[in-house]
Amino acid sequence: MIVCGLPALAESWSDEMGRGRTAGFAEPAADRAVALLPEEPAEYDRREVEAYYDWRNDLFFRRFDLRQTGAPDFMTARRTYRAWVNEFGSPVAVTMAYPLFYWLDVNGNGEFEPGNGEMWSDPEEDGVNGNEQPYDPSPARSGGDAPVPRLDPRSWEGRGRQEIR
């Protein structure tokens, strides 16, 4: 569990880049990048460039510049089970112990592209240990570009709201 006060970032340094597997992680193909997925750095690591809580998704995001290039190249998202605003007006989030989602800028273009194999989920939320799975948040396709079903508003004409008793 991590308890984070946002946007505070301490001045500590950790030179761990995740099991020593992150050097050159932009070179491999996206399907092999899961083998190079780094562990999330410590809470107040200097390579963390942004941390924020997304109220809509109830996730706590952390973005890192692991290669020290000036652009984020690694991101994690953890589920939260408590969030509030402290007495100083800063949001505070209590999160799960390990991230649910990981993003890695595999092609080095400065963007996180889930559709290009740069996003993984860890349904067990047990840290980077090889059981992470590629994740594509785009809608599932069945046999090509299937049309998206749409509601015809005319089908609702004449139907009033029903009172719940």
C-alpha positions as CSV (number, residue, x, y, z in Angstrom):
1,M,0.0,0.0,0.0
2,I,1.2,3.5,-0.8
3,V,-0.1,6.6,0.8
4,C,0.7,9.6,-1.3
5,G,0.3,13.3,-0.8
6,L,0.0,15.1,-4.1
7,P,1.8,16.9,-5.6
8,A,4.7,16.5,-3.1
9,L,7.8,14.9,-4.4
10,A,10.7,14.4,-2.0
11,E,14.4,15.0,-2.9
12,S,15.6,11.4,-2.7
13,W,17.4,9.3,-5.2
14,S,17.2,5.7,-6.3
15,D,19.4,4.5,-9.0
16,E,17.5,1.2,-9.4
17,M,15.9,0.9,-12.8
18,G,14.1,-2.3,-12.1
19,R,16.0,-5.5,-11.8
20,G,18.7,-4.2,-14.2
21,R,16.5,-5.0,-17.2
22,T,15.6,-1.5,-18.5
23,A,18.8,-0.6,-20.3
24,G,17.8,-0.2,-24.0
25,F,14.2,-1.0,-23.5
26,A,13.2,1.0,-26.6
27,E,14.8,-1.4,-29.0
28,P,12.9,-4.7,-28.6
29,A,9.6,-5.4,-30.3
30,A,6.5,-4.7,-28.2
31,D,5.6,-8.3,-27.7
32,R,9.0,-9.0,-26.1
33,A,9.0,-5.8,-24.1
34,V,7.1,-7.4,-21.2
35,A,10.4,-9.2,-20.5
36,L,12.0,-5.8,-20.1
37,L,9.1,-4.2,-18.1
38,P,10.8,-2.4,-15.2
39,E,9.6,-2.4,-11.7
40,E,8.0,0.7,-10.5
41,P,10.6,3.0,-8.9
42,A,10.3,4.0,-5.2
43,E,7.7,6.5,-4.2
44,Y,9.9,9.6,-4.1
45,D,12.3,8.6,-6.9
46,R,13.7,11.6,-8.8
47,R,12.8,10.1,-12.2
48,E,9.1,10.5,-11.3
49,V,8.0,13.5,-13.4
50,E,4.3,13.4,-12.5
51,A,1.9,11.8,-10.1
52,Y,-1.9,12.3,-10.1
53,Y,-5.2,10.8,-9.0
54,D,-7.8,10.3,-11.7
55,W,-11.2,10.7,-9.9
56,R,-13.1,9.3,-12.9
57,N,-11.3,6.0,-13.1
58,D,-10.3,5.8,-9.4
59,L,-6.7,5.2,-10.4
60,F,-3.5,6.8,-9.2
61,F,-1.0,7.4,-12.1
62,R,2.7,7.9,-11.9
63,R,4.9,8.9,-14.9
64,F,8.6,8.4,-15.0
65,D,11.6,9.4,-17.2
66,L,13.7,6.3,-16.7
67,R,16.1,7.1,-19.5
68,Q,16.5,10.7,-18.3
69,T,15.7,12.1,-21.8
70,G,13.3,14.8,-20.6
71,A,10.1,12.9,-21.7
72,P,8.2,10.3,-19.7
73,D,8.9,6.8,-21.0
74,F,7.2,4.6,-18.3
75,M,3.9,5.0,-16.5
76,T,1.9,3.0,-13.9
77,A,-1.6,3.1,-12.6
78,R,-2.8,1.7,-9.3
79,R,-6.3,1.1,-8.0
80,T,-7.2,3.3,-5.0
81,Y,-9.4,2.4,-2.2
82,R,-9.4,5.7,-0.4
83,A,-8.9,9.3,-1.6
84,W,-9.5,12.6,0.1
85,V,-8.4,16.2,0.3
86,N,-6.2,16.9,3.4
87,E,-6.3,20.0,5.6
88,F,-3.9,21.8,3.2
89,G,-6.2,21.3,0.2
90,S,-4.0,18.6,-1.4
91,P,-5.5,15.4,-2.7
92,V,-4.3,12.2,-0.9
93,A,-4.7,8.7,-2.3
94,V,-4.3,5.3,-0.5
95,T,-3.5,2.8,-3.2
96,M,-3.1,-0.9,-3.7
97,A,0.4,-2.3,-3.1
98,Y,1.3,-2.8,-6.8
99,P,0.1,-1.3,-10.1
100,L,-2.8,-2.7,-12.1
101,F,-1.5,-1.2,-15.4
102,Y,1.9,-0.5,-16.9
103,W,2.9,1.6,-20.0
104,L,6.3,1.5,-21.6
105,D,7.3,3.8,-24.5
106,V,8.7,0.8,-26.5
107,N,9.3,2.7,-29.8
108,G,10.7,5.8,-28.1
109,N,8.4,8.3,-29.8
110,G,7.4,10.0,-26.5
111,E,3.9,8.6,-26.4
112,F,2.2,5.7,-24.7
113,E,0.3,3.8,-27.4
114,P,-1.8,0.9,-26.0
115,G,-2.8,-0.1,-29.5
116,N,0.9,-0.6,-30.4
117,G,1.6,-3.0,-27.6
118,E,2.9,-0.4,-25.1
119,M,0.4,-1.3,-22.3
120,W,0.2,-4.2,-19.9
121,S,-2.2,-5.3,-17.2
122,D,-1.3,-7.2,-14.1
123,P,-4.6,-8.6,-12.9
124,E,-2.9,-10.2,-9.9
125,E,-1.5,-6.8,-8.9
126,D,1.6,-8.6,-7.6
127,G,4.4,-6.5,-9.1
128,V,6.5,-7.1,-12.1
129,N,7.2,-10.9,-12.1
130,G,6.4,-12.1,-15.7
131,N,2.7,-12.6,-15.4
132,E,1.8,-9.2,-16.9
133,Q,-0.3,-9.4,-20.1
134,P,-0.4,-7.1,-23.1
135,Y,-3.5,-4.9,-22.8
136,D,-5.4,-3.1,-25.6
137,P,-8.2,-0.9,-24.3
138,S,-9.7,-0.4,-27.8
139,P,-13.1,-2.0,-28.3
140,A,-13.1,-5.7,-29.3
141,R,-13.5,-6.3,-32.9
142,S,-15.4,-9.3,-34.3
143,G,-14.6,-10.0,-37.9
144,G,-13.2,-6.7,-38.9
145,D,-14.9,-3.4,-38.5
146,A,-18.2,-4.4,-37.2
147,P,-20.7,-1.6,-36.9
148,V,-21.3,-0.2,-33.5
149,P,-25.0,-0.7,-32.5
150,R,-26.9,2.5,-32.0
151,L,-30.1,3.3,-30.3
152,D,-32.8,4.8,-32.5
153,P,-34.3,7.7,-30.5
154,R,-37.6,7.2,-32.3
155,S,-38.0,3.8,-30.7
156,W,-38.4,5.6,-27.4
157,E,-41.2,7.9,-28.5
158,G,-44.4,7.4,-26.6
159,R,-42.7,5.6,-23.8
160,G,-42.9,7.7,-20.6
161,R,-40.9,7.1,-17.5
162,Q,-42.2,4.4,-15.4
163,E,-42.6,5.1,-11.7
164,I,-40.8,2.7,-9.4
165,R,-42.9,1.7,-6.5
